[in-house]
Amino acid sequence: MAEPPSRGRRYYLRTLSMLGACLATTTAGTVYLFSTYGPALSRRLGLTSSQSNVVSISANYGLLLSAPFFGWAADTAGPRVLSAFAAVGSFVAFSALAYTYNGTLALPSWLVLPLYMVLVGLSAQAANMAAVTTTTKNFKQNRGSAVSLCIAFFGLSPFVLSQANSLLFSGGREPDTFGFLRFLAFLGLGTSLLAMLSLSVVGFGPSRFRREVPPGFVVNAAPSETASSTSSSSGLLPDSLSELGSDEERGLAAQAAPAGYGAIAKGSVGPQAAGNAAAGAVGSSSATSAATAQAPARAASPAAQGMPSAASTADGLDYDTARDLGGMAFVRDPEAQLLALVLFLCAGIGVSYNNNIGAMANAMYRSSTSAPDDGVAQRLINHHVAVVSLGSFAGRLTIGLVADTCKRVWSLPRSGILVIVVFCVVLSQVVAGTATTLPALLVASALTGLSYGFMFGFMPTLVSVWFGTRHFGSNWGTASAGIGFSGQALGAFFGYVYDSNLPDQDASKCPRGDCYRDSFILSLGVGLLGLVAAIVLVRRRGDRRRENRRRWEAEEVDHVRYVPFVLAE
């Protein structure tokens, strides 16, 4: 068997892979840039607000509906195949939009534009899944922070690129939309190719955790291996993870099955047997050595697969933790369904706002001045897109740090943090619905971006912690697939309200945002429904924690798999 990578080599590969993941999500963030070029594209091609919404949401359909497939592909084919697809797809899609804009590429119907935008979304999702899945499988300690950092560049990308649009392509009275679209085409090609060269699943090294394992449990070093035996007189328990074989053996086991780490109950271990095992472990070092050799086989017992679990924290045990669920087991799970419902309701609000902030800022600007300037209007739109993006970046970056800290220091359940995140979404829609000036709209953009960043920075961590990393890509893709439909519904309602109040599409007749304000009634109601769903999920997770604690303390743990998060390199 090949030697596992050294610690320094793992650090190097993991760092290189993290840089590649940030590059990949930079490409993926271009899916949120429609507001920077959408108004100019709509004016050049004569699109109504409703038609423009169809074009813009098509990118989100491509992004979100392809998530289950690209998640599965990331789990099976690896990140480099997805990065290659993202490079080609992004270049082709933005080049097609650019040459359609300047008239070089004939436009038989405006319905061709949604096809180009679907390819933009597909390319973005391929890059995103390659990055997020790789990061999730490469980090165990502070995974929330690592995933948040990766996803944060997804949110930062529109900020950086909208500023590049203002500086390089919007200096005159007429913005250079064609040049900007060509720039996006080459950017997607270059960053995805670099990501393809640097992304790799490194896996975990030997554990450096030294906490004692409760009596009756063995360490699950390689749960994917086939169990050869679950009952043996030598199957006694080691006192700590540090006794479970050499660093090399544990490193090989972790490399073979990086998604499986933790402790499981020995087969048919009841309270009395667990006590006997603990006594035997204390009295016999040779029995402990035998247990070390037997641990991987017992850990992989089929009876132990897919059962409730609990994780190790600074306080000893965390009862709010993972089960290895995937496929239809994940789809049928009530907690997974509630999590997907919260995403469907709340993330769709951010999608709709991202797609329409350009129209809102343009209408409020043109109705507030007697001599509107196209260049000024474009820079103002870019500024709002940048604020949404910067808020999203800050939200994605900080929520992982905040969640990890709250969990480690105050033992605050992750489901409780989710309620706070959803409340921020509701608050952002209250502010957006009451904004009557450009500065107030800027505040709404910042809050919406921040809450959207919280949502997308925190949800992947919940999926990995509650349902395991083995099927993370496909699970996360399945949970987020419905967001496009809610974003489409909210965007269509915005377009209906806007077109009803401005049938001639004259944005100067929309003082104080009166032409679109009613659309926020629906988004606020949707956000409140998401808050209700999050509260229901909190109650279910509370029941699960109490049941896990009762089982653990009563030692009713026969065939139950417990998964402590142990510190890794």
C-alpha positions as CSV (number, residue, x, y, z in Angstrom):
1,M,0.0,0.0,0.0
2,A,1.3,3.5,-0.9
3,E,2.7,5.7,1.9
4,P,0.1,8.3,3.1
5,P,1.2,11.9,2.5
6,S,3.3,13.5,5.2
7,R,1.9,16.2,7.4
8,G,3.7,18.9,5.5
9,R,2.5,17.5,2.2
10,R,-1.1,17.5,3.4
11,Y,-0.8,21.1,4.5
12,Y,0.6,22.1,1.2
13,L,-2.1,20.2,-0.9
14,R,-4.9,21.4,1.4
15,T,-3.7,25.1,1.1
16,L,-3.3,24.8,-2.7
17,S,-6.8,23.2,-2.9
18,M,-8.3,26.0,-0.8
19,L,-6.8,28.6,-3.2
20,G,-8.3,26.7,-6.1
21,A,-11.7,26.5,-4.4
22,C,-11.7,30.3,-3.9
23,L,-10.8,30.8,-7.6
24,A,-13.6,28.4,-8.6
25,T,-16.2,30.2,-6.5
26,T,-15.0,33.5,-8.0
27,T,-16.1,32.1,-11.4
28,A,-19.4,30.8,-9.9
29,G,-20.2,34.3,-8.6
30,T,-20.7,35.6,-12.1
31,V,-24.2,34.1,-12.1
32,Y,-25.2,37.1,-9.8
33,L,-24.0,39.8,-12.2
34,F,-27.1,40.1,-14.4
35,S,-28.1,43.4,-12.8
36,T,-24.8,44.9,-14.0
37,Y,-25.4,44.2,-17.7
38,G,-29.1,43.2,-17.7
39,P,-30.6,46.8,-18.0
40,A,-28.4,47.6,-21.0
41,L,-29.1,44.3,-22.6
42,S,-32.8,44.8,-22.1
43,R,-32.7,48.3,-23.6
44,R,-30.7,47.2,-26.6
45,L,-32.9,44.2,-27.4
46,G,-36.2,45.8,-26.3
47,L,-37.1,43.5,-23.5
48,T,-39.9,44.2,-21.0
49,S,-39.4,43.8,-17.2
50,S,-41.2,40.4,-17.3
51,Q,-39.1,39.2,-20.2
52,S,-35.9,40.4,-18.5
53,N,-36.9,38.5,-15.3
54,V,-37.3,35.3,-17.4
55,V,-33.8,35.8,-18.8
56,S,-32.2,36.5,-15.4
57,I,-33.9,33.7,-13.6
58,S,-32.8,31.2,-16.2
59,A,-29.3,31.5,-14.8
60,N,-30.6,30.6,-11.4
61,Y,-32.5,27.6,-12.9
62,G,-29.3,26.4,-14.5
63,L,-27.5,27.0,-11.2
64,L,-29.9,25.4,-8.8
65,L,-31.7,22.6,-10.7
66,S,-28.4,21.1,-11.7
67,A,-27.2,21.0,-8.1
68,P,-28.1,17.4,-7.4
69,F,-26.3,16.2,-10.6
70,F,-23.2,18.2,-10.1
71,G,-23.2,17.3,-6.4
72,W,-23.2,13.6,-7.4
73,A,-20.5,14.3,-10.0
74,A,-18.3,16.0,-7.4
75,D,-18.7,13.0,-5.1
76,T,-17.9,10.5,-7.8
77,A,-15.9,12.1,-10.7
78,G,-14.0,14.6,-8.6
79,P,-13.5,18.3,-8.8
80,R,-11.3,18.6,-11.9
81,V,-13.9,17.3,-14.4
82,L,-16.4,19.8,-13.1
83,S,-13.8,22.6,-13.3
84,A,-13.1,21.8,-17.0
85,F,-16.8,21.9,-17.8
86,A,-17.1,25.3,-15.9
87,A,-14.2,26.7,-18.0
88,V,-15.7,25.8,-21.4
89,G,-19.3,26.6,-20.4
90,S,-18.6,30.0,-18.9
91,F,-16.6,31.1,-21.9
92,V,-19.2,30.0,-24.5
93,A,-22.1,31.5,-22.6
94,F,-20.7,34.9,-22.0
95,S,-19.3,35.1,-25.5
96,A,-22.7,34.3,-26.9
97,L,-24.3,37.1,-24.8
98,A,-21.6,39.5,-25.9
99,Y,-22.0,38.9,-29.6
100,T,-25.8,38.9,-29.3
101,Y,-25.6,42.3,-27.6
102,N,-23.6,43.9,-30.4
103,G,-25.6,42.2,-33.2
104,T,-22.9,39.9,-34.5
105,L,-24.8,36.8,-33.4
106,A,-28.3,36.8,-34.9
107,L,-31.2,36.7,-32.4
108,P,-34.1,34.8,-33.9
109,S,-36.1,35.3,-30.7
110,W,-35.5,36.7,-27.3
111,L,-36.1,33.2,-26.0
112,V,-32.6,32.3,-27.1
113,L,-31.2,34.5,-24.3
114,P,-32.5,32.2,-21.5
115,L,-30.6,29.3,-23.0
116,Y,-27.4,31.3,-22.8
117,M,-28.2,32.1,-19.2
118,V,-28.9,28.5,-18.3
119,L,-25.4,27.7,-19.5
120,V,-24.1,30.5,-17.3
121,G,-25.9,28.8,-14.3
122,L,-24.6,25.3,-15.2
123,S,-21.1,26.5,-15.4
124,A,-21.4,28.4,-12.1
125,Q,-22.8,25.3,-10.3
126,A,-20.1,23.0,-11.7
127,A,-17.4,25.4,-10.3
128,N,-19.3,25.9,-7.0
129,M,-19.8,22.2,-6.3
130,A,-16.2,21.4,-7.2
131,A,-15.0,24.0,-4.7
132,V,-17.5,23.4,-1.8
133,T,-17.4,19.6,-1.9
134,T,-13.6,19.5,-2.0
135,T,-13.4,22.0,0.9
136,T,-15.9,20.0,3.0
137,K,-14.0,16.8,2.5
138,N,-10.6,18.4,3.2
139,F,-11.4,20.0,6.6
140,K,-12.7,18.5,9.8
141,Q,-11.7,20.9,12.5
142,N,-13.5,24.3,12.1
143,R,-15.2,23.0,9.0
144,G,-17.9,25.7,9.2
145,S,-15.2,28.4,9.0
146,A,-13.4,26.7,6.0
147,V,-16.6,26.2,4.0
148,S,-17.7,29.8,4.8
149,L,-14.4,31.1,3.5
150,C,-14.8,29.2,0.3
151,I,-18.4,30.2,-0.2
152,A,-17.6,33.8,0.8
153,F,-15.7,34.3,-2.5
154,F,-18.9,33.3,-4.3
155,G,-20.5,36.3,-2.6
156,L,-17.5,38.6,-3.1
157,S,-17.2,37.9,-6.8
158,P,-20.1,40.2,-7.9
159,F,-18.6,43.0,-5.7
160,V,-15.2,42.8,-7.3
161,L,-16.5,42.4,-10.9
162,S,-19.1,45.2,-10.6
163,Q,-16.3,47.5,-9.4
164,A,-14.2,46.4,-12.4
165,N,-17.2,47.2,-14.6
166,S,-17.4,50.7,-13.1
167,L,-13.7,51.4,-13.5
168,L,-13.0,49.7,-16.9
169,F,-16.2,49.7,-18.8
170,S,-18.5,52.5,-17.5
171,G,-16.2,55.5,-17.7
172,G,-18.1,57.3,-20.5
173,R,-21.7,58.3,-21.0
174,E,-22.4,55.0,-22.7
175,P,-21.2,51.8,-20.8
176,D,-19.2,49.3,-22.7
177,T,-21.4,46.3,-22.1
178,F,-19.9,44.3,-24.9
179,G,-16.4,44.6,-23.5
180,F,-17.6,43.6,-20.0
181,L,-19.3,40.5,-21.3
182,R,-16.2,39.5,-23.2
183,F,-14.1,40.1,-20.0
184,L,-16.4,37.7,-18.1
185,A,-16.0,35.1,-20.8
186,F,-12.2,35.1,-20.5
187,L,-12.3,35.4,-16.7
188,G,-14.4,32.2,-16.4
189,L,-12.1,30.3,-18.7
190,G,-8.9,31.3,-16.9
191,T,-10.0,30.9,-13.3
192,S,-11.7,27.5,-13.9
193,L,-8.6,26.2,-15.6
194,L,-6.5,27.2,-12.7
195,A,-9.0,25.6,-10.3
196,M,-8.8,22.4,-12.3
197,L,-5.1,22.2,-11.7
198,S,-5.2,22.9,-8.0
199,L,-8.3,21.3,-6.6
200,S,-7.9,17.8,-5.0
201,V,-9.4,15.9,-2.1
202,V,-6.6,15.5,0.4
203,G,-8.4,13.8,3.2
204,F,-7.7,13.8,6.9
205,G,-4.5,13.0,8.7
206,P,-4.1,11.2,12.0
207,S,-6.2,12.5,14.8
208,R,-4.5,14.7,17.5
209,F,-7.5,14.4,19.8
210,R,-6.8,12.9,23.2
211,R,-10.3,12.8,24.9
212,E,-11.4,9.5,26.5
213,V,-14.0,7.5,24.7
214,P,-17.0,6.4,26.8
215,P,-17.1,2.7,27.9
216,G,-18.6,0.4,25.3
217,F,-17.5,2.3,22.3
218,V,-14.7,1.7,19.7
219,V,-13.2,4.2,17.3
220,N,-14.6,4.2,13.8
221,A,-11.3,4.6,11.8
222,A,-12.6,3.2,8.5
223,P,-16.4,2.8,8.4
224,S,-16.4,2.0,4.7
225,E,-14.4,-1.2,5.1
226,T,-16.3,-4.5,5.3
227,A,-16.9,-5.9,8.8
228,S,-15.3,-9.2,9.3
229,S,-16.2,-9.6,13.0
230,T,-18.3,-7.8,15.6
231,S,-17.9,-10.1,18.6
232,S,-14.7,-11.2,20.1
233,S,-13.3,-11.8,23.5
234,S,-10.5,-9.5,22.6
235,G,-12.9,-6.7,21.5
236,L,-12.2,-4.5,24.4
237,L,-12.2,-0.7,24.4
238,P,-9.1,1.6,24.3
239,D,-9.2,4.4,26.8
240,S,-8.4,7.2,24.2
241,L,-8.1,7.8,20.6
242,S,-4.4,8.1,21.0
243,E,-4.1,4.3,21.6
244,L,-5.8,3.3,18.4
245,G,-2.9,2.1,16.4
246,S,0.0,4.0,14.8
247,D,-0.3,7.3,13.1
248,E,0.4,5.6,9.8
249,E,-2.5,3.1,10.3
250,R,-4.9,5.8,11.2
251,G,-3.8,7.9,8.3
252,L,-4.3,5.1,5.8
253,A,-7.8,4.5,7.3
254,A,-8.7,8.1,7.1
255,Q,-7.4,8.3,3.5
256,A,-9.5,5.3,2.5
257,A,-12.7,6.7,3.9
258,P,-12.3,10.4,4.8
259,A,-16.1,10.9,5.3
260,G,-16.2,8.4,8.2
261,Y,-14.8,9.5,11.5
262,G,-16.1,8.9,14.9
263,A,-17.0,6.3,17.4
264,I,-19.7,3.6,17.3
265,A,-21.2,1.2,19.8
266,K,-19.9,-2.3,19.7
267,G,-22.4,-4.8,18.4
268,S,-24.8,-6.0,21.1
269,V,-23.2,-3.9,23.8
270,G,-25.7,-3.4,26.6
271,P,-25.2,-1.5,29.9
272,Q,-23.7,-4.5,31.8
273,A,-21.5,-5.6,28.9
274,A,-20.3,-2.1,28.4
275,G,-19.2,-1.9,32.1
276,N,-17.4,-5.3,31.8
277,A,-15.7,-4.1,28.7
278,A,-14.5,-0.9,30.5
279,A,-13.2,-2.9,33.4
280,G,-11.4,-5.3,31.1
281,A,-9.9,-2.3,29.2
282,V,-8.4,-0.9,32.5
283,G,-7.0,-4.3,33.6
284,S,-5.4,-5.5,30.5
285,S,-3.1,-3.7,28.2
286,S,-2.8,-6.7,25.9
287,A,-6.6,-6.7,25.5
288,T,-6.4,-3.1,24.6
289,S,-3.9,-3.8,21.9
290,A,-6.1,-6.5,20.5
291,A,-9.0,-4.1,20.5
292,T,-6.9,-1.7,18.5
293,A,-6.5,-4.3,15.7
294,Q,-10.1,-5.2,15.8
295,A,-11.5,-1.6,15.9
296,P,-11.8,-0.9,12.2
297,A,-13.7,-4.1,11.5
298,R,-16.2,-3.6,14.3
299,A,-16.6,0.0,13.4
300,A,-17.8,-1.0,10.0
301,S,-20.5,-3.2,11.2
302,P,-23.5,-3.0,8.9
303,A,-25.8,-2.8,11.9
304,A,-24.1,0.4,12.8
305,Q,-24.7,2.2,9.4
306,G,-27.1,5.1,9.1
307,M,-28.2,5.5,12.7
308,P,-28.4,8.5,15.0
309,S,-25.2,10.0,16.2
310,A,-23.5,12.5,18.6
311,A,-20.4,14.6,18.3
312,S,-17.5,15.3,20.6
313,T,-17.0,18.9,21.8
314,A,-15.1,20.7,24.5
315,D,-17.9,19.8,27.0
316,G,-17.5,16.1,26.2
317,L,-20.4,15.1,24.0
318,D,-22.6,17.1,21.6
319,Y,-25.9,15.5,21.0
320,D,-26.8,17.6,18.0
321,T,-24.8,15.8,15.3
322,A,-24.6,13.7,12.2
323,R,-26.2,10.7,10.6
324,D,-24.7,9.3,7.4
325,L,-27.7,9.8,5.2
326,G,-27.8,9.9,1.4
327,G,-30.1,9.3,-1.6
328,M,-33.7,8.5,-0.8
329,A,-33.0,8.2,2.9
330,F,-32.0,11.9,2.9
331,V,-35.0,12.9,0.8
332,R,-37.5,11.1,3.1
333,D,-36.0,12.4,6.3
334,P,-38.3,15.0,7.9
335,E,-35.4,17.2,9.1
336,A,-33.9,17.3,5.6
337,Q,-37.3,18.2,4.2
338,L,-37.7,21.1,6.7
339,L,-34.1,22.3,5.9
340,A,-34.9,22.3,2.2
341,L,-38.1,24.1,2.8
342,V,-36.3,26.9,4.7
343,L,-33.9,27.2,1.8
344,F,-36.7,27.2,-0.7
345,L,-38.5,30.0,1.0
346,C,-35.7,32.2,2.2
347,A,-32.9,31.8,-0.3
348,G,-35.4,32.5,-3.2
349,I,-35.9,36.0,-1.7
350,G,-32.2,36.7,-2.2
351,V,-32.2,35.3,-5.7
352,S,-35.1,37.6,-6.7
353,Y,-33.6,40.7,-5.1
354,N,-30.2,40.0,-6.8
355,N,-31.9,39.8,-10.2
356,N,-34.0,42.9,-9.8
357,I,-31.9,45.4,-7.8
358,G,-30.6,46.8,-11.1
359,A,-34.2,47.7,-12.2
360,M,-35.0,49.1,-8.8
361,A,-31.9,51.3,-8.6
362,N,-32.4,52.5,-12.2
363,A,-36.1,53.4,-11.6
364,M,-35.4,55.3,-8.4
365,Y,-32.5,57.2,-9.9
366,R,-34.3,58.2,-13.1
367,S,-37.4,59.3,-11.3
368,S,-35.3,61.5,-8.9
369,T,-33.5,63.6,-11.6
370,S,-34.7,65.7,-14.5
371,A,-31.6,64.9,-16.6
372,P,-30.7,61.2,-16.1
373,D,-27.3,60.1,-17.5
374,D,-26.8,56.5,-18.7
375,G,-23.2,56.3,-17.4
376,V,-24.3,57.5,-13.9
377,A,-27.2,55.1,-13.9
378,Q,-24.9,52.2,-14.7
379,R,-22.4,53.2,-12.0
380,L,-25.2,53.4,-9.5
381,I,-26.5,50.0,-10.5
382,N,-22.9,48.6,-10.1
383,H,-22.7,50.2,-6.7
384,H,-25.9,48.5,-5.5
385,V,-24.7,45.2,-6.9
386,A,-21.4,45.7,-5.1
387,V,-23.1,46.4,-1.8
388,V,-25.3,43.3,-2.1
389,S,-22.2,41.3,-3.0
390,L,-20.1,42.8,-0.2
391,G,-22.9,42.0,2.3
392,S,-23.1,38.5,1.0
393,F,-19.4,38.1,1.3
394,A,-19.4,39.4,4.9
395,G,-22.3,37.1,5.8
396,R,-20.8,34.0,4.3
397,L,-17.4,34.7,5.9
398,T,-18.6,35.5,9.4
399,I,-21.5,33.0,9.9
400,G,-19.1,30.0,10.0
401,L,-16.9,31.7,12.5
402,V,-19.9,32.8,14.6
403,A,-21.6,29.4,14.5
404,D,-18.3,27.5,15.4
405,T,-17.7,29.9,18.3
406,C,-21.3,29.8,19.6
407,K,-21.3,26.0,19.4
408,R,-17.9,25.5,21.0
409,V,-18.1,28.2,23.7
410,W,-21.8,28.4,24.6
411,S,-23.1,25.1,23.2
412,L,-25.7,27.0,21.2
413,P,-27.5,24.5,18.9
414,R,-27.0,25.1,15.2
415,S,-30.8,25.0,14.7
416,G,-31.0,28.1,17.0
417,I,-28.5,29.9,14.9
418,L,-30.7,29.1,11.8
419,V,-33.6,30.9,13.4
420,I,-31.5,34.0,13.8
421,V,-30.4,33.7,10.1
422,V,-34.0,33.5,8.9
423,F,-35.0,36.4,11.1
424,C,-32.4,38.5,9.3
425,V,-34.0,37.6,6.0
426,V,-37.4,38.8,7.2
427,L,-35.8,42.1,8.5
428,S,-34.2,42.8,5.2
429,Q,-37.5,42.6,3.4
430,V,-39.1,45.0,5.8
431,V,-36.4,47.5,5.1
432,A,-36.5,46.9,1.3
433,G,-40.3,47.3,1.2
434,T,-40.2,50.7,3.1
435,A,-37.2,52.2,1.2
436,T,-38.2,55.4,-0.6
437,T,-34.8,56.9,-1.3
438,L,-31.6,55.8,-2.8
439,P,-29.7,55.7,0.5
440,A,-32.5,53.7,2.1
441,L,-32.4,51.3,-0.8
442,L,-28.7,51.0,-0.3
443,V,-29.3,49.9,3.3
444,A,-31.9,47.3,2.0
445,S,-29.3,46.0,-0.4
446,A,-26.7,45.6,2.3
447,L,-29.1,43.8,4.7
448,T,-30.4,41.5,1.9
449,G,-26.9,40.6,0.8
450,L,-25.9,40.0,4.4
451,S,-28.8,37.7,5.2
452,Y,-28.4,35.9,1.8
453,G,-24.8,35.3,2.7
454,F,-25.8,34.0,6.1
455,M,-28.1,31.6,4.5
456,F,-25.7,30.2,1.9
457,G,-22.7,30.3,4.3
458,F,-24.5,28.3,7.0
459,M,-26.7,25.8,5.3
460,P,-23.9,23.7,3.7
461,T,-22.4,23.3,7.2
462,L,-25.7,22.2,8.6
463,V,-26.1,19.6,5.8
464,S,-22.6,18.2,6.4
465,V,-22.9,18.2,10.2
466,W,-26.4,16.8,10.5
467,F,-26.3,14.3,7.6
468,G,-22.6,13.5,7.2
469,T,-19.9,14.2,4.5
470,R,-20.1,10.9,2.7
471,H,-22.9,12.1,0.4
472,F,-22.5,15.8,1.0
473,G,-22.4,16.9,-2.6
474,S,-25.6,15.2,-3.6
475,N,-27.3,16.1,-0.4
476,W,-26.5,19.8,-0.7
477,G,-27.5,19.8,-4.3
478,T,-30.8,18.1,-3.5
479,A,-31.6,20.5,-0.7
480,S,-30.9,23.6,-2.8
481,A,-32.4,22.5,-6.0
482,G,-35.8,24.1,-5.4
483,I,-34.5,27.6,-4.8
484,G,-34.8,28.5,-8.5
485,F,-38.6,28.0,-8.4
486,S,-39.2,30.3,-5.4
487,G,-36.8,32.9,-7.0
488,Q,-38.7,32.6,-10.2
489,A,-42.1,33.0,-8.5
490,L,-40.9,36.1,-6.6
491,G,-39.2,37.5,-9.7
492,A,-42.3,37.0,-11.8
493,F,-44.4,38.8,-9.2
494,F,-42.0,41.7,-9.2
495,G,-42.1,41.9,-13.0
496,Y,-45.9,41.7,-13.0
497,V,-46.2,44.6,-10.4
498,Y,-43.5,46.6,-12.3
499,D,-45.1,46.2,-15.7
500,S,-48.6,46.8,-14.4
501,N,-47.5,50.2,-13.0
502,L,-45.2,51.1,-15.9
503,P,-46.7,49.6,-19.0
504,D,-44.5,51.9,-21.2
505,Q,-41.3,50.9,-19.3
506,D,-40.5,54.5,-18.5
507,A,-38.5,54.3,-15.3
508,S,-38.7,58.1,-14.8
509,K,-42.4,57.6,-13.8
510,C,-41.5,55.5,-10.7
511,P,-41.0,58.1,-7.9
512,R,-39.9,56.7,-4.5
513,G,-40.1,53.2,-5.9
514,D,-43.9,53.1,-6.0
515,C,-43.9,51.0,-9.2
516,Y,-42.5,47.9,-7.5
517,R,-43.0,48.3,-3.8
518,D,-46.1,46.1,-3.6
519,S,-43.9,43.1,-4.7
520,F,-42.3,43.1,-1.2
521,I,-45.6,42.1,0.4
522,L,-45.2,38.7,-1.1
523,S,-41.5,38.4,-0.2
524,L,-42.1,39.4,3.4
525,G,-44.9,36.8,3.7
526,V,-42.6,34.1,2.2
527,G,-39.9,35.1,4.7
528,L,-42.3,34.7,7.6
529,L,-43.3,31.2,6.4
530,G,-39.6,30.4,6.4
531,L,-39.3,31.6,10.0
532,V,-42.2,29.3,11.0
533,A,-40.5,26.3,9.3
534,A,-37.2,27.1,11.0
535,I,-38.9,27.2,14.4
536,V,-40.5,23.8,13.7
537,L,-37.1,22.4,12.8
538,V,-35.7,23.8,16.1
539,R,-38.2,21.8,18.0
540,R,-37.5,18.6,16.1
541,R,-33.7,19.0,16.6
542,G,-34.3,19.6,20.3
543,D,-36.2,16.3,20.5
544,R,-33.4,14.5,18.8
545,R,-30.8,16.0,21.1
546,R,-32.8,14.9,24.2
547,E,-33.3,11.4,22.8
548,N,-29.6,11.1,22.0
549,R,-28.6,12.2,25.4
550,R,-31.1,9.8,27.1
551,R,-29.7,6.8,25.0
552,W,-26.1,7.8,25.7
553,E,-26.5,8.3,29.5
554,A,-28.6,5.1,29.8
555,E,-26.1,3.3,27.6
556,E,-28.9,2.1,25.4
557,V,-26.5,2.3,22.5
558,D,-26.7,-1.2,20.9
559,H,-25.9,-0.8,17.2
560,V,-26.1,3.0,17.4
561,R,-23.4,4.9,15.6
562,Y,-22.0,8.0,17.4
563,V,-19.8,10.4,15.4
564,P,-17.5,12.7,17.4
565,F,-15.8,15.5,15.5
566,V,-12.1,14.9,16.4
567,L,-9.4,17.5,15.7
568,A,-7.4,16.8,12.5
569,E,-4.5,18.4,10.8
